[in-house]
Amino acid sequence: MSTENEGTAVPPAPSAPPCRWTPPQPPRSRPRPPPTRRRPRSRPHRRRLGPGSRRPCPRGARLRVGDPRGRLLEPAPRTAASGSAPEGGWPPPPPPTPAYAAGSGGAGDGSGWGSSYQQPAPKPDRRRGGLLAAVLVAALVAGGLGGGLGYTLAKNEDDTSSTTVSASDSGGDLKRDAGTVAAVTAKALPSTVTIEAESSSGEGGTGTGFVFDTEGHIVTNNHVVADAVDGGKLTATFANGKKYDAQVVGNAQGYDVAVIKLEDAPSGLKPLTLGDSDKVAVGDSTIAIGAPFGLSNTVTTGIISAKNRPVASSDGTGSQASYMSALQTDASINPGNSGGPLLDAQGNVIGINSAIQSSSNGGFGTGQSGSIGLGFAIPINQAEYVAQELIKNGKPVYAKIGASVSLEDSGDGAKITDTGAGGSDPVEAGGPADEAGLRPGDVITKLDDTVIDSGPTLIGEIWTHKPGDKVTITYERDGRTNTVELTLGSRVGDN
């Protein structure tokens, strides 16, 4: 941006190429040698002039002092000695100049250009002046931009009475894509409840559950509702704050699954979509929803860190232990997350959060231990079957092989004991194991393709199947490995 020549017609370019002007230098004690003239190139108008190669200006030409580009602006007028300028040609007539005072010296009368020439004082380096001019031009350009921006902001302020930039102004979109954690959570939270169970003696705790069907059935863990099974009080609170009384429909201690039903269930319940836990892969994303330490509607994320993890858990009250072939996740799970849904990235339920491996240092100001990144969930394929049986019959149905195995973690397999529970036969007469030829002392090492390293692992793997399923048993007897196929039987109830 430049203000030079504004409002004034620009004179035509001179026919001679521009030249550099060097101000006269003061006399020195030793005269300089005459400059060596270089041979002109064939195309002199393309030549760049540098400090070491200067072309003299045309005779009579002068530079206007202060022009940063060194342009040839005005020709000197012709004197009588140099001849008159042709009319209408080059050079144009000189601009009027003030008369010099008489007696100032020279050949003229002091009225015009005929005055004697007065040597001007030395001028500063033109390069510095050019740099200063460039800086000024840049400042003007920057000032112009700033002025334009200021005008725009002022105009916006006049229009909106505010200089605050909102999301709509910047093009931001608050809608979340279907695959984001926020979108999955927003869809799942309205179908997740915080459960409070209280025994007849006033003891109880907090857990989580999720809507299983439109009739008001809620699926959760058995240990969440255990206190309210015999005459206790049970409530379920939705994310919107609405609370409903509930009753236990059925519970399975061995599976650690329970179903409750809301009293006066509201219309418009939206059950969570159930996924396929058999198709889950290690590394898949997970989202856990629950009420850790009573903090309702808490969402944590992680991945599936392992599958078919044998887990035997207990609530510490001396009740029957639970066995599962669990999904392992590093999503943060703490006391209160129990019974809540474990979702995949699409929002499908793939498991029920049930147990954690934790350190013993407690956490959150209580004596309870917290998550160390090892959480375990009941696969939803198993939990769905159990829940359907509880709704239908009120009691769980377990698959079995009809043999008692040692619960010691030997690491070598599941050994059939010599005596059964309560003095019964270790191999049930007429049961699946008996018909398959299994005997006390046999060590089961595989069920189908799953390696069995202990009795709890075998029980948890059997309970992933339904009664009537056919499985292949690999066992060792007298140092020899044998394989046999059998059909799983059934057992109703926890006793």
N, C-alpha and C positions, 0 to 999 in steps of 0.2 A: 504494500500500500504506500503510495507516495502522493504528496500534494504538489509536486513540481509541475509547472506549466498549466495548472488548472485554470480554465477560462481564457487561455491565450492560445492562439493558433501556433502550432509547432512548426518552426521553419523547416524547409526542405533540407535533406541531408546534403552535406558538401560533397562536391565531386572528388575532392582529394581525400585520401584515407586519413583517419585520425592520427594524431601524433601525441607524444608525451611532452610535457612542458617541464623543464627543470628550471627552478628559480635561479636567478643570478647568484653566484657565490662571491663572497668578499675576497678581495685580492690576497694572495698569499706571497710569502717571501720568495718561494720558488715557483715559477710558472709551470703549469702542467704541460706535458707534451701534447701536441695536437692528436685528437682521437683518430684512430685508424678506421678508415671507412671499409666496411665489408661489402663484398660483391652482392648485389641484390639478387634475389632468387627470381626464377622465371615468372612466379606468381606472387609479386610482393604484397598484394592485398590480403593474402592468407598468412602472412608472417606475423608471429607474435613478437612483440617487443619486450625485451627484458632489461634489467638494469645494466647488463654488459653490452647491449646493442640498442642504441637509440637512433631513431631517424629524426633529423632536424625538421622543424615545422616549415611549412611553406613561407616564403618571404612575406613578411607583413602580417602573418597570422598571429593571433594571441588567444590565450586560454582565459576563460572567465575564472577568476580565483574563487575557490570554494566548491567547484563542481566535482563531486567525488568520482565520477567516471572518466575524467580527463578528456571530455569530448571537445572537439573544435567547435566553439559556439559562435565566435564573432571574428571576422577577418579585420585586420588593421586597414585603415583607409590608405589609399594610394596618395603619395605626396607628389609634388611637382617633379621630383627627381625620379620617381618610380613610374609615373604615368597615371592617367585617369582610368577609372573603371568603365568598361563598356556599358552602355545603357541597357538595362534589363538583363544583364549577364552577371557573371560572378566577378567580383564579390558584390553583394547588395550594398546599398548605401549605409553608412554607419549611423548608429543612433546618435541623437544630439548629445553633446557633452558640454559641461559648464566651461565658461571661459576662464583661462588662467590669468592671474593678475599680471599686469604689466610690470616689467622690470624683474620678472622672475628669472630672466636669462634665456638665451636661445635666440634663434634667428627670426622668430615671428614677433607679432605685435602683442602677443598675450591674449588673442581672441579665439584661438582654436587649436587644432592638432599641430599647428606649426610651432607650438611652444617647444622649448628645449626639453629633452628627455631627462627625467629625474630618476635615477636608479632606485628601485624600490628596496625596502628592507628585506633581508632574508626571510623566507616563509618556512613554516614547519614542514616536516616530511609529509608529502601528500598521501603516502600509504596509511599513515595514522589517521589522517582526515577521512580517507575512504572507509577505514574500519569503523570510525565513529559514525559516519553516515549510515553504514550498513546496520550498526547496532540500533541507531535511531529508527531506521525503517522497520527492523524486526520488532522494536518496541511498539511502533505504531500498529503493525499487523497484530501483535499480541493484544494490544489495547482494543483493536477493533473486534477481535474474537471475544474478549471479555465483555465489551460493551454489548455485543450481540447476545451473549449468554445472559447477561444481566437483564437485557430487555425481555428475553424469553421468560426468565424466572419472574420478572415483574408482571408480565402479562398473565402468566399462570396464577400468580398471587391475586391479581385482580379478578380472575375468573373463578377461582376456588377458595379464596380467602385463606389459603394454607400452602406452605411450601413442603409439606410432608408428602412423600411418595408412597402410595399404597400398592398392594399386590396387583390390583387391577390396572394401575397406571403402568407398571413395569411388565405387564403381560404374564404375571404369575398365575398359575392355576392350582387351586387348593384341592382339586379332585385327585384322589389317590388311585393309581392303577390297581387292577384286580390282584396282581401278584405281590403287592407290597405288604409288609407286616401290618402297617396301619389299616389297610383295607381288609385284610383277613381278620384282624382283631375287631374292627368295627362291626363286622358281620357276625362274629362268634360271641362277643360279649353279651348281647341281649339274650342269648340262649344258655348262658352259664350262670350258676347260682352259688351263693355262699351258704353252706349248711352249718347250722348250730345244733348240736345234739347235747341233751342234758338228761342225766339219769334221774331216777326218783329221789336219790339222795342229794341232788344238786350238782353233782360232778359232770363234767362234759368237756367238749372241745369244739374246734372249728375245722371245717373241711370244705370241699368243693364238689360240685356235681354239674351235670349238663343235661339238657332236655333230650329225651330219648324218643318221644313220640308226642303227638298232638293231644293225647288224653291226659297228659300231666305226669307221666312217669319220668323220673330223674335217675340217672345211673351215677353211682359213686363207689367208693371203697367200703368194704364191710367194717373196717376199723374206724371209719368216720362216724357211722351210725350205731356202733355196738352199744354205746351207753344208753341209747333210747329204745333198744329192742324190747326190753321188758318194762313197760309202763313209763317210759321216759317221755321227754318232750322234744319235738323236732320241728325246726323251721327252715325255710329256704327263702333267701333274699336275692332278688334279681338286681342287675346292674342299675336299673332305674330307681332302686330303693324300695320297690314293692315287696312286701314280705308275706309269705303264706305258711300256714301250718301244714305239716306233712306227716304221713304214716309210713312205716316200713312195710313194704310188700313182701320182700324176701331177701335173705342174705346168705352168702356162701363163704364160710371161714376159710376153707381150703383155697378157693380161687381169689379171696379178698375182693369180692364183688357184691354189691348190694343194690337194690332198687327201692326207691321211695316214690310215693305219689302225693301230689299236691292236693290239699283239700280246697274245694271250690276253685279248681284250676281255671285260669283265665282263657278266653278264646284267643285264637291267633298265635298260639305257641308255634315256634319254628324249630323243629328238631335239627340238631347238627348233622351234617352229612357224614356217613361212616365210610372210611376208606378201606383199603385192603392191606393189612399189615404184612401179609406174606410177600407183597411186592416192594416193600420198603427196602432201600439199599443204604449201606453205611455211607455217610456223608450227606444224606438228604437233610434239608433244612427242617427244623422243628420249631414250634411255638407252643409254649406251655402257659396255661391260664389257671390262676388259683388265688388263694388268700393266704400267702405265707405269713405266719405269725399274726394272723387276723387281718392282714392288709388286703381287703377284698379287691377283686378285679385287677390283679397284678399280672402283667404280661412279661415273659422272658423268652429269649430265643436261643437256639443252638443248632446242633446237628444230631443225627443218629450216629453214635460213636461205636456201637456194637449191636449185634442181633443174637437171639437165642442164648442170652446170658442166663444161666441157671441161678435163681435167687430164691432163698428161703427166708421169709421175713416173719416177724412177730411184733405185736404191739406192746410186748413187755408185761402183759397182765397174766401170763400163764395160759392164755387161750391157745387153741390149735394153731399151728404155724401154717403159713401160706406158701405155696410153691408156684413158681412161674418160670417160663422160658421167656425172659423179659427183653423188651427193647431198651437199650441203654442210650441215654442222651446226656449231653453236657449242658443243656438248658438248666438254668438255676431252679431247683426244686427244693422247697423247705417245708417244715411242718405247717400244714394248712393248705398246701398244694394238693394233698392227697384227694383222689377222686376226681380231680379236674381233667379236662381233655388235653391230650398231646396232639397237636395238629400238624399236618404237613403244610407245605408252602401254598397249597390251594385252599386250605381251610378245612380239609377232611380230617375227621378224627381217626388217628392210627393207633392210639393207645390211651390207657387210663393211668395217670401218674399215681404211683403206689408206694415206692420205697426209695430211700437214698442211702448211700454209704457216706458217712460223715465222720469228722474228727470228734473228739470228746471234749473240746474246749468250750462248748456252748456257744451261744450267739444271741445278739439282739436283746441283751439284758436279761436273758432267761437261762435256765439250765439246759434248754434244748440245744442240740447241735444243729449247725446249718449246712448248707450245700458246699461241697468241694468239687462240684462238677461231675458227680457220679450219681445220676438219677435213673430210676428204673420204672418202666411202664408196662402194664399188662397189655399184650397185643389185642387190638380191637376185635379181631376175628374170634378170639377165644371169649372175650368179654361179651360180645353180642350174643353168642350162643347161650352163655350163662344167664344173661339178662332176660332173654326170651323164655328160658326155662323157669326163672323165678317169677316172671309175670304170669306164666301159664299155670305153674304148679305151686308156687310159693316156696319150693325147696330146690336146692341145686342137684344136678345129676352129674356124677363123675365117671369118667372112663377108667377102667382098671384092667390089670392082667391077672389078678387073683393070686398074688404072692406077696409075702412080706419081705422087705429088703432092709438092710442096715442103713441107718442114717449117718453113719460115720463117713467123714470125708477122707477116704483112703487114697483116692486118685487113681485107683486101678480099675474101678467099675462099681456096679451095684451088686452086692452079694446077697443072695437069698439066704435069710437067716435060718437057723436050726429050729427056732420056735417062733410062733406068731404072737401077735398082741393079745395079752390076757390069757396066754396059755393055749391059744388056738393053733391049728395046723398052719405051718408057714406057707404051704401051697394049698389053696382052697380046692377041695375035692370037686371035680367036675368043672372047675373054672378054666379060663383060657390057658393059663400056664400049665395046669395039670394036663389038659388035652394036648398041649404042645410038647409034653415030655420033660418039662423043666423040673428040677429037684433041688432040695436044700443044698447049699454049698456052691451051686452054679453062680458064676460071676457074669452078669450081663454087661457087655462092653459097647454095644451099639443098638440103637433103635432106628431102623431104616438107615439113613446116612449120617445120623447125628451120633457123635461120640459120647458115650456115657462114662463119666468118671466117678460118680457117686450115686447113692440112693436118692438124695434130693433132686439131682439132675434128671434121673429116670422118672421120678414122679412128675416133675414139672413138664417134661417132654410128653409123657402120656396124657396129661391134662390139656395139652394143646389139641388133642384129637377128640372126636366124639365117640360115644359107644357104638359099636358095630363097625368101626373102621378096621381095616386089615393092616397090620404092620409086620415088619421083618425084625426078628430079634437075633442078635449075634451074641453068643455067650461062650465061656470057657469052662471046660470040665476036665480034670485030670491032665492039664497041660495041652489039651486039644481044643481047637476053635470049631464051634458048630453054629449053624444058622437054621432058624425055624420060623415059619410064618404062623401068626395067630390072629384071631379076631377079638378085639377089645370088648370086655363086658361093661357093666354099668353098676353104679352104686348111688342110691338116692339118699340125700341128706348128709350132714356132717358127721354123724355118729356111726 
